[in-house]
Amino acid sequence: MPRRTPRNVLSDRLRTPRTLSGFLKTASICVLIAGCLSPLGQAAAATSAPTAANDYCSGQCSDILPPGENGNATLAQILLNQAFGTQPAHAEDQLGPYANLATGHPGLTDAKINNFFNDASFGVPAGQVASTEKPAGRTDVTIVRDKKTGVPHITGTTRYGTEFGAGYAAGQDRLWLMDVFRHVGRGQLTGFAGGAPANQGLEQEFYRQAPYTEADLQAQIDGAVARNGERGQQALADVTAYLDGINAYIDASDSGRYFPGEYVLTGHKDSITNAGTIDHFKVTDLVALASVVGTLFGSGGGGEVNNALSLIAAQSKYGVEEGTRVWESFRERNDPEAVLTLHDGQRFPYATRPDSPQGRALPDAGSVTQEPLVYDRTGSAGTASARKSATAVAKEALSSARRGMSNALVVSGKHTASGHPVAVFGPQTGYFAPQLLMLQEIQGPGISARGASFAGLSMYVELGRGQDYSWSATTSGQDIIDTYAVELCQDDHHYLYRGTCTAMEQVERKNAWKPTVADGTAAGSYAMRVWRTKYGPVQYRATVGGKKVAYTTLRSSYLHEADSIIGFQMLNDPGYVKGPEDFQKAAQHINFTFNWFYADSAHTAYYNSGDNPVRANGVDAEFPVWAQPAYEWKNWEPNANIADYTPASAHPNSIDQDYYISWNNKQAEAYTAAPWGEGSVHRGDLLDDRVSKLVAQGGVTRTKLVQAMADAALADLRAEDVLPGLLKVVNSAPVSDPTAAAAATKLQTWLTAGARRTETSAGSKKYADADAIRILDAWWPLLVKAEFEPGLGSELYGAFTANLPVDEAPSAGHGPTGSHAGSSFQYGWWSYVDKDIRAVLGEPVQGALSRKYCGDGSLTACRDALVGSLKQAAGLTAAQVYPGDDLCSAGDQWCADSIQQRTLGGIKHGNISWQNRPTYQQVVEYTAHR
């Protein structure tokens, strides 16, 4: 079957339609090229680069961000890409090096690192300067771009000029993407980019969680500035200059007719007359953008209603006391076998289970209904695919299992060959075209940094390096979201607030769309309505003890997405960050839930950020509580949504531990994270096992640490950490069935070879041990069901799978990003299987499940269940295991796993072999310090 064109996340059909077939004639393309291509002459070639700021990395700082720096394309470039596959300059020149590490890492040396990464040194060598530009004719800022990657190196002589240049460069590299996401953040995507079901789902996801009015967005900026003194005023000045730079680029590209071609394809601009407008950016747009980032990556918690439903199911089956024990054993709040980022015995109690829970508001059985979001559907908004997308998004939005992603490997200088710390770290932000992040270097008064920033928020580098230090983050997921049961009064839209019957506030967003060249979805419309209370937006309705309630969700970062700007400002300031303690203080100003890592020439450090609310005594953060003063956050002020937060010393933090790893695993002992599944097997173990061995051996180098990361990126967690026990049970007696026996042999051969999902050779698009991989992919969901459903019963098994998915193989769908997303093995039942199998085998288990499930504890019966499910799995064909999609033919195993740069605009890229690693990644080793 020929490869099909991948679908566009933001418009199902962003491709040249039949109505544009004439555009593909040579003469027409030539006309378009003449009028629409970015003017290559606008930035004259330079013979020398601006003077770089002090750089203490000695050429040993590297980074990578696929597919490429250039995320803008004119109409002509889009048409050429769609017709012939040609790429604009620097649109995908980092994709190949990134992909090649999968097969190239075994032969890696320090000298070869930059074959797979970029040189992240400050400045641009004279021979590598591609262009120099004075944006808008300003004399106080220069943008230099290098030949290899086209990354902007912004140097300003004034603070205003520096930030103006950052905004101008952002417009050059990500204008369309920034425009898309300011509309996503406001719940207005369909009217802007088209009514494709994926677009409907995306805007619904974010509007459900951040239903802000324009006044709310402005209040966030006003509050952040007012609360932060001089730094707040500086942040506002920086944002103003940054916006001026973006808008200057909009004006220049509009008059010069080299603006992104998506504006034409979506009907906002006319390709012939240039009629139409590209709206200027304003300060509230940046808050809308920040709300998207914070919701995606930095807001741990939620899921309390799902927790309540599974607890009720457990208590219904086993009784209250035993059912609670069963539930707690699956929840694994503080599992003694969990891999930890802080492994020196430090304890940071947070959200722990109270001895005597108070204020719980568990729903009556069968009474829970989800609050509708979408009303008044017309046209294509009423199709089955649109409704299905909305249902899936709603389920994802209200789960505690957020796709955190990202990893970090940091080793103290005590264990490296040079005596200096080594770090390999970065965020997994998914794979998009253009990428959500962008690279840049900013040098100016009070700013000296290079790295990645989210498009539209790049007034500062958010993850990257300073003059003599680097920092990065992973999503931490601690619980900053609580669910309250507000008792209804008068009708369904009034509730008791501190004893007074109070009206809920309705906020509404009406969206309508019509077909465009980019998205042919038929015309349609709907309204999104959210009912807001003092305790946050309504998410569910139910009864509690017969009383009608609405369940609301309140997160500490609600109405505060702008607050983190101060922390990022500090991280970019060389006058502020001079060592690990300063780094930790800067991270304390970031209210999103992240794990922050730091390395300089002498020290490493870690800090867990987020506004962790101080809960009332006896409140169990796992479940809904009554919306009453006794159970509110301490000193909570509802209008501004501020409260008392746990002090910095209570957050997991450390300086100079022997090594740190993080792959969204548990931070420290007693620090309860919101997601389920932090038990004996976690993908963090893939890093910890490898890094701990390197540290024990000593002499760690950049090469060795990159190899450890890259090897873990190809590992199948289920195979490496759980399969040995499963095969021990299977082989506890001779396997008489030939199909099952052959399957077990193939699995053992793969396990002995390292249990990696890797190509037979670079570019082969065929896996070594392909049959074994197919068998495990098919077997895992079957064996989990065979192992647990008989003991738990169908209802409780289903409730627990709603709390924690059974599997997250590379070919599986991943929440809002769909399949082909790279990140894998974050959420699954591997710990449950591991603990249960070890218990059945009679091996020691700390934090065991409350009972044995496989075969009801009988080794013989357990073996029968596993062998039977193994035989069933082995009989499934590749086409059944990998059924195919818009990118891949049925049965194409490699393609099913492969990573797709999901299109957010008009430029498409080929898929690459699977790796489970950060999207943006740094490799750093500093040799000196200021």
N, C-alpha and C positions, 0 to 999 in steps of 0.2 A: 504494500500500500504506500503511495507516495506521501511524503511528509506534508501535512496541512499547515496552513498559516496559523500561528498561535493567536488565540483570542486576546483582545485587549481588556485589561482589568477595568479601565475607565471608559471604554467604548467597545462593545463587542465586535465592531466592524471598522476599526480604524485602518482601512485599506482602500485602495483606489477602486471605486465602484464602476459599474458599466457606464454610468452617465459621464464619467471622466475618461473614457477610453481614448478619446481624441487627444487628451493631454499627454499620452505616452508616445505620440508620434515624435520623431526626432526633431522636427522643426519646432513643435510646440515646446518641447523640453528645452531647446536652445533659447527660446524666448524667455521662458521662466528662469533659466539660469542667469540670463543677462539681467533680469529685473529683480530677482529674489534672493540670490545667494548672498551670504554675509560678505560685505565688502572687505576683501583681504587687504586692501590698501589702507584701511582706516587706522592700522597700527603699524607704523614704519619699523622696519628692522633696525635693531640697535647693535652697536658694537661693544657695549659694555653694560654690565648690570649695575643697579644701584648698590651702594655699600650695604652688605648684610650686617645684621646685628651680631653680637658675640654668640658664637656657636661652640659649645663645649662637648659636642658629640663625636668630633674627629672622624666624620664620615661613617659612623656606626649607628646612625638612625635611619630607618627605612620604613616605608609604608606602602599600602596598596588599597585601591578602591575601584572595583570593577563596576560597570564596564569601561567607563572613561569619564574624563572631566567635562567634556562638552555635552551638555544636555539640552541644547537648543538646536533646532533645525528649521531652515526656511521651508516654504512650500515646495520649492524645486528639489531640495535635498530629501524631503520626505517622499516625493514621487519617485525619485531615482532609487531610493532605498527600497521602496515597495515593489518597483518594477525590476530592478537589477541587483538589489542587495548591496549597493554601494553605501559606504559609511562616511558621514561627515568627519572631518579631521578631529582626532582625539575623542571620538564617540565610543570606541571600544578598544583602545590600545592598551588598556590595563586588564582586559578580560583574558587574553591569552596567557600572559605571565601568571595571573592568578590561577587559572585552570591547570597550568602545567606543573604546579607544585605537587599535585596529586601523584603523579608518576615520577616527578623529578627530585623529590625530597630525599630518597635514599642516597643519592650521590652528592648531596649538598655540602658545600664548604663555605666558610665565611666569605671567600672571594666570589662565590656564586650567588650569594643571597640576593643581590640586586638584579639577577636574572629573573627573579620571581617577585621582586618588590621594587619600589621607586627609591632613589636616593632622597631622603627627607632632610638633607642639610639645608640650612638657611641660605637664601640667596640663589642666584643662577650664575654659573660660570659664564664668562664672556662669550665663549664659543657655543654656548647652548641657549643663548637668548634668541627667541623666535620673534618677539615683538615687544615694543615699548609704547605705552599709551598714556596720555594725560587726559583722563576722562572729563568730558564736557569742557575741555580746554583749561582745566584747573592747573595752577602752578604748584599746589601744595600736596599733590599725590601723584604717584606713578604706578601703573600696573604693568609688570613685566611677566611675560609668559615664556615658559621654557619649551624647547623643541620636542623633547621626548614625550611629555604628557599634556602640555598646554595648561598646567596648573597656574593660577594667578598668584603672583608674588606682589603684594600691595605694600608700598612704602609711602608713608605720609610725613610731612614736616609739621602738620598741625593735627590735633585730635579730630577736628571736624573733617579735614581732608582725608584722613586715614579711613574713617568710617564711611564717608561718601564713596571712596574707592571700593570698599568692601561691598557696599550696596550695588554699585555699578557692575562689579564683577559678578555678583550674584545674579543680576539681571542677564548678563551675557551668557551665563552658564545654566541657569535654571528658571528662566522667567515663566515658561508655561507651567512647569511643575509647581512653582510657588503659587501661581494663580489657581491651579486645580485645588491645592490643599487649603488655601484660604476659603474656598467655597466648601470643601469637605468640612472644615471646622465650624462652619455656620449652618451645616445641613442644607446646602444649596447647590450640590454638585450636579444634579440632573438638569436643572435649568441652564447650567453653564456648559456641561460637556456631553449631555445626552441622557436619554432615559433607559439605557441598557440595564437589565436586572442587576448586574454587578455594581453599577453606579448607584442604583436605588439602595442596595444593601449597604454600601459603604457610607452613604450619608446618613442612613438610619442608625448604623452602629454608633456613630459619634454623636448624633443629636440626642440619642437616648441617654448617653452618659454625660453630655455637656450641653444641655439645652439653654444656651445663653442668649440674652438679648444684647443689642448693641450697647446699651447702658451698662450691662454686666461686664462686657469686654473693656469698656473705658474705665470702669471703676477698678478693674484689676491693675491697670497701669497707674492710675492715680494713687492707689493704695501702696503699691510697691515702691513708688517714688517717695511718698510721704513717710513711709516707715524706715527708710534707709539713708536719710541725711544726705551728705555730700555724694556718696556713691549712688544713691537713688537719683539725684539730679544729674550726675554724670551719665548714668544709664539712659535717662530720657534724652539727654543731648546726643548720645551715641545713636540711639534709635532714630532720632530726627534726622541726623546726618545720613544714616544708612538708608532711610526711606527716600531722602532727597536723591541719593545715588541711584536707587532702583528706578525712581520716576524719571530721572534724567536719561537713563538708558531706554526706558519705554518711549520717551519722546524722540530720542535719536533714532531708535530702530523703526519707529512708526514713520517718521519723515523720510528716513533712508530706505524704507521698505525691506528691511532684513529682520523683521520680527519673526517669532516662531510661526511656522506654517499651520500649526494646529488652530490658530485663531481664524484662519480662512476656512479650514475644513469643518469647524464647528459653527460657522456662520457669524462670527463676531467681526470679521474683516472681509472686504471684497478684494479679490486678487487683481481685478482690473482697475477699478476706480480708487481703491484704497479707502473706501468709505467704511465707517465703523470706528469703534474706539476700543482701546485697551485701557481699562480703568487704572488710575493711579493707585498705589498702595498707601494705606494709612495705618496709624499705629494700632488700631483694633484688629487689623488683619494679622499682625504678628502675634497677638494674643490668641486668635483663632488657630493659627498655625501651631502655637505652643500647646494648645489644648489637645490637638491631634497627637503630637509627640508624647505628651504626658500620659494620655489615655492608652496609647499603644505600648509604651515601654516603661513607664514610671509610676504606675498606680496599682500597687499590690492590694489584694483583698477582695471582698465580695463573696458571693456564693453561699451566704448564710441560709437562704431559703432552701437551696439544694441540700445543704448539710442537715437542715431540720427534717426534710423529707426522708433522707436515708436513715437518720436516727429513728424516726417514727417507724419506718419499715423494719428496722432491726428490733426495736422494742415490740413490735407487733408479732414478730416471729418467735422471739426468744423470751419475752417478758422484759420489764423495764431494767432490772439489774443486769441480767446476762446480755440483753440487747445493747445496753450502753457499753459493756466491756467489748463486745464484738465491734461496735462502731469505733471505739477509741483505738482498738488494735489496727483497724484499717486506716484510720486517720493519721497515725504515726506523727503526732504533733512534735515529739522530741525523741526520735528513735535513737537508741544508743549505738546503732551500727551505721548511722548516716555519715557520709563524708562531710567534713567541715572545712570552711575556708580558714578559720582560726582554730588550729589543732593543738595548741599548747595548754589546753585545759581551761581557757578563759570562759566564764559564764556571763551571759547578758540576758537575764530573764525578761521576756516580753510576751504579752498575749498568752501567758500560760493558763492552764486549766485551773479555775478557782476551786478550792475545797468545797465550797457551798455556793453553787451558782445562784445568782439573784436576777430577777427581772426577765427571765426567759419568756418569750412569747411564741411558743411553738404552735403552728397552725393545726386546726382540727383536720383529721384525716379526710382527704378528698376535697378539701375546700379551696385549695390554691389555684388561682388562675392568673396568667400573666397579663399585665396591663397592656392593652392595645396601644400601638404607636401611630399606625397609619389609618387614616379615615378618608372617606369620599374619593375612593379610587375611580378613575375614568380611563378609558382607552387601554393602552398597553400596561398601565399600572395594575390592571386587574387580571393579567394573565397568570397562568399557573406558575411559570418560571419566576415571575416577579414576587409572587406570594411565597414561593419556596425559598428564594433568596432572603426575604425578610425574616422568615422563621429561623433559618440557619444563623443569621446575623444576631438575632435576638438571643438565641441560646448561647452564642459565643460571648456576647457583650456582658451577660449576667453571670458568667462562670468565674471561678477563682483561678482557673487554669489559664493564665494569660501567657501568650507566647513571648517569654522574656528573652530567651536566646542569649548570645554573647559569651565569650570566655576570656580567661586571663591566666597566664603562667608567669610568675615573678619569682626570681631566685636571688637571695641575698649574696652580696659579694664574698661572704665567708665560704661559699661553696662554688665559686666560679673560678675559671682558669686565670682570669685577669685580676681578681680581687675586687672588681666592680660589679654591681648588680646587673642582671640581664632580665629583660622583660619581653614577652611576646603576648600582646593583648589587643582586644578590639571588640566592637559590638556586632552582633548579627542582626542587622536591620532588614533582612530580606533582600531579594534581588529584583531590581526594577530598572527600567530604561525610560527616562534617566533615573539614576540612583537617588534615593531620598537624601543622602548625604552629598556633600561636595567638598573637595579639597581646596585649601588656600593657605597662603602665608600672609600674616598681617604684621607689619612693623611700623610703629608710630609712637607718639608720646604716651607712655603708660601701657603700651601693648607690644608684646613680642612673642609670637606663637605661630606654629604651623600645624595643620591637622585638618580634621573633618568637622563640619557643622551641618545641621539640618538646613536644607534649602529654605531661604526666607528668614532664617534666624542666625545668619552668619555674620552678625556684627562682631561676634567673638568666636574663636575656635572652641568647640565644645569637647572634643576629644583629640588629644595630640601632644605636642611638645612645646616647651618654652626654651629658654637659652641653655639651661643645664638640668632640665627635668622633663619627664614625660608623665602623662596621666591617661587613664582610660576607665571604662565603666562596664559593668554587667548589670542586668536587671536583678533586683534583689527579692522583690515580691513579699516583703513583710506587710502585715495587714494594717492598712490605713483607711479601710472602708468598713463601715458598720451598717447593719440593717436594723431599722426601727419599725415597730408596729404602731402606727398611729390609729387610735380608736376613732371611728367615724361617728359623726353626729349630724342630725338634721337630714342629710342626704349623702350620696356617695362622694361629694366634692367639698365636704366640710369635715373638719377633724378637731379633736381636742388638743389644744396647745396650751400647756400649763394651766389646765382647768377651764379654758375659754373655747367655746365653739368658734372655729376660725375657718374662713374660706380658703380653699386651695387656690393657687394662682395658675391659670392656664397660659402656657406659651405655645404658640403655633407657628409653623413654617409651611407655607403653601408653595408647592413646586409644580411646574408644568414644563413640558418639553415637546419638541416636534422633531421630525427626522432631519438630519443633516448629512453632509457628505461623510463625515467621520462616523456617525452613528445613525444607522437607518431605522432604529427602533421607532415604531409608530407613535403618533402623538398620544400623550397621556398626562395625567396629573394626579396629585393626591395632596392631602394635608397631613403633616406630622404634628400631633398634639401631645404635650407632656403636662401633667399636673404636678406642680411644685409645692412643697411644704417647707416649713422651717427646717425639717429633718432631711431635706433633699427630695429628688424626684421620686414619684410613685413608680414602682416596678411590678408589684403584684397586688392582688386582692385576695382576701381569705377571711376566715373566721377563727377566732381564738377563744376557746371556752364559750362558743356561741356568739361572741361579740364580733361585729363586722369591723375589719381593719384594712388599712392599706399598708403594704410593706414599702418603705422608702430606703434609699441608699444614700449615705452621707460619707464622703471621703474628705480627708483633711486638705487635699489640694484643690477641692472644688472651690471655684471663685478665686483661686490663687495660682493659676498656671504661670503667671508672669513673675512670680516672686523669685524664681531660681536665677533670673538674669544676674543678680548680684554675685552669686557664687561663680558663675562663668566669667564675669568681669574680673574677679579676683584671680582666677586661674590663669588669665592672660596677662596679668600684671607682674612683670619681673621685679618690681619694687615691693610687691606683697609676698609672693611665693619665693622664699629663700631656703626652704628646707621642708621636711616631712610634716612638722607641726603646723606650718603655715598652710600647707596643702590641706590638712585635715580641717583647719578652721574655714578655709574657702568652701570645702565640700559641705560643711555644716549649714551653709546658706542655700543649699539646693534641697527643695522640699519634695522632689520626686524620689521614688524608692529605687535607689541604685547602690551597687557596690563600687566604690572608687579605689583605684590602685595607682601607686606612685613609684617612680624609680628615678634616682639621680646617680651620681658617681659613687656615693658612699652609703646611701640609705634606700630602703623600701618602706612603703607604708600602705595602710588600708583604712578605709572609713565607710561605714554604711549610712547613707543619707536618707532623709525622709522626715516629714512631720508626723511622728508617732504620737497619736493622742493619748493622754492619760485617762484611762477609763475609770469609771466608778468602781469601787470595791465590789467584788462579787460578780461583775459582768463577764460573761464568757464570750469572747470575740467570735467564736465559731457559729453562734446562733443569733437569730433576731431577738431583740429585747424591746420592752415596752418604751414608747416615747413619753417618758415621764422624767421630771427633774432628777429623781434619785438615780437614774441610769444614764444620764447624759455625760458627755465628756466633761472633765473637770474645768470649771470656769469657761464653759462654752458660751460664746456670744453669737447667736444665730444669724443676725443680719450680715455680719462680715465673715461668718464662719471661721472664727478664731477660737482657740482654746489653749489649755496648757499642754505642752508637748514634753516628752521624755527628754532629759538633758543629754548633751553630747556624750557624756561619760557613760550613759546607759546604752548607747549605740555600739554595736561591735566595732572595735577599732584596734589598731596594732601598728607598731613600728618595728621593723627589722626582725620579723619572724623568719625562720630559716627559708621558707618558701610559702607562697600563696598560690592557690588555684581557685578558680571559680568557673562554674558552668551553670549558673543559676541554681546552685545547690544551697544547702543549709549554711548559714553564716557561722554560727557558734552554738555551743551548748545552751539550751534553755531559751533560745531565740526562735520563737515559733513563726514560721512563714505561712502565708495563706494557702499556697497550693498544696494539694495532696501529692503523695508519692516521694517524699524525702526520707527514704528508708535505706535498707541495706545495699541496694543497687540503684545507682543514679549515674547519669552520664558524667557527673563530676568525678566519679571513680576512674574513668578513662584517663583523665588528666592526672589525678592524684597518684595513681599507680605508677605512671611513667615518670612524673617529676620527682616523686620520692626516691625512686631508684637512682635517678641522675644525681640527686643531692647526696645520697649515701655513697655514691662512687666519687663525688667531688669533681672539680675541673669542668664545671658546666660552661658551655660556650653558647653564643647566639645560634650557631648551627645545630647543636644538640637540642636546644629548647625548641627551635622551629621544627626539627624532626619529630620531637615528642608530640607537638601540637598536630602536625600533619598526619602522623600515624594514628592518633586518636580520632582524627577527622574522617578516617576511612574505616574505623572499627564499627562492628555491629555490637552494640551493648548487650543485647540479648544473648548473642553467641559467646561473647568473651566472658561474661559474668554469670550467666544463668544456665546456658547449655550444658556445661560440664555436669551439673547436678542432675539435669534431666536425663542425660545419657547414662549416668550412673544408675538411675532407677530403671531405665529401659533395659540396660544390660545386666541387671541384677539376676536375670535368668536368661537362658538362650532364647533368642527371638526366632520363632519358628516360621512366622509369616515372611515370605521372601520379599514382598514389597517393603514392609516395614524394616526388615533387616538391611536391605540395600540402602534405604534412606538413612538409617542410623549410621551406616558405614560412611556414606558421603558427608554427613554432618561431622563425624569425627575427623575425617580427612581435612575438611575445611578448618575445623577448630585447631588441629595440629599445625596447619599452615599459617595461623594467625587470625582467622575469622575476620578478614577484611573484605570490604566490598570494593574491589579494585579491578581495573582493566587488565586483560592478559598482557597488553603492551600499550604504550601511549597511543591514543587515537583509535584503538581497535573497536571500541564501543561494544565490547563483549566482556563479561565478568569472568575472571578465573573462578572456579568452583561455582559456576552458575546454577547447576542443579541443586547444590546444597543451599544456596541463598534462596532459590525459589521454594524449596521445601520448608525452610524456616519461616519465610514470609507467609506461607500458607498455613503452617502448623501453629504459629503463635496464637492467633485468635481462637483456633479450635481447641488447643490444649488448655488455654485459660478457662474457656467455658466448660470443658470436660472436667477440669480440676475443681472449679469453684461453684458452678451453678447447682450441682446436685445437693451440696451442703447448705448453700445460702438460700436456695429457692429462687425462682425466676424473678419475683418482685424485688427482693433485696439485692440480688445480683444486678438487676437493671438500675436500681437506685445508686449502687456503688459505681457502676460504670458511668452514670451521669456526673458523679463527683470526679472521677478519674478515668479517662479513656483507657482501653485495654492496651492499645499499641500506638506507636507513632513511627512507623517505618519510613524510610526515605520516600517511598512512592505514595504515602498516604497524604490526605488533605491536611492542611495546617491552618485551621481557623480562617480568618479573612483573607489570607494570602493564597489559599488553595494549595494544590500539589506543586511539585517541582520547586519547593521552597528552600531546599538545602537543609535547614535546621531539622534535626531528628532526635528521637529518643529522649525528649525532655519529659514527656508524660506517658506513663504506662504502668502495667501491673508487674513489672520485673521484680520489685522488692517482695511483693506478695508471693509470687511463684518461688522465688529464692528461699524465703523464710519457710514456706510451707513444705517445699521439697526437702530442705535440710531437716526439718522436724520429722518428716516421715522416715527419713534415712537414719534418724536417731542421732544426728549431729547437733552440737550446741548452737543455740539461737538466742541472742539477746534481743529483747523486745519482740518476742514471738507473737504470732497471731493468737487469738484467744482459744483456738482449737485447730485441729488438723483437718484439712479439707480434702486433699487428694486421696481418693479411695477411702474416705472417712478414717484416715490414719493407717490403713492397712497397706503395707508395701506392695503386696500382691495385687490388690485392687487398684492401687495408684498406678502400678505398672500397666495393668490392663487398660486403664483409661488413657494413658499416654501412648501406648502402642496403637490402640485403636484410632486415636486422633492422628497419630503420625502416618498410619496407613492411609487414612482419608486424605491427608494433606499431600502425600506423595502421589496420589492419583489425580490431583488437579493439574491441568495443563498450564503452561505459561500464559496462554491467552485468558484462562480463567483467573489466574492470580494477578495478572497485569492486564486489565480489560481494555486498555487504550483510552485515549482522550483526544482533544483537539491537536495535541502536539505529537502523540505517539500512536503507532499501530498496536493493536492487541497482541500481547505476547512479547513485545520489545522490552525486555527487562532493564537494559541499560537506560533506555529512553525514559521508562517509567520513573526511575530514580533521578534522572538528570535534572540539573538546575536550569530554570528558565529565567532570563531577565524579563520580568513581566512588564509589558509595555504600558507606560503611563502617558505616552505621546505617540508620535508617528514613526519613530525609528525602532526597528526590530533588530534583534541579535540572535545568533544561534545558541542552542542549549549546550551546556558543558557537563562534563562528568561530575557525579555527585561528590561533594565534600561537605563535611559537617564542621564548618569553621566560621570565624567572623567575616562579615562583609568588608568592613574597613579594619585593617590590621596594622599594628606597628611592631617592629623589631628594634629594640634599643639597648644600647650599652654606652653610658657616658664615661669619659676618661678623666674629666676634671670638673671643678665646681668654681663658681665665682668666689 
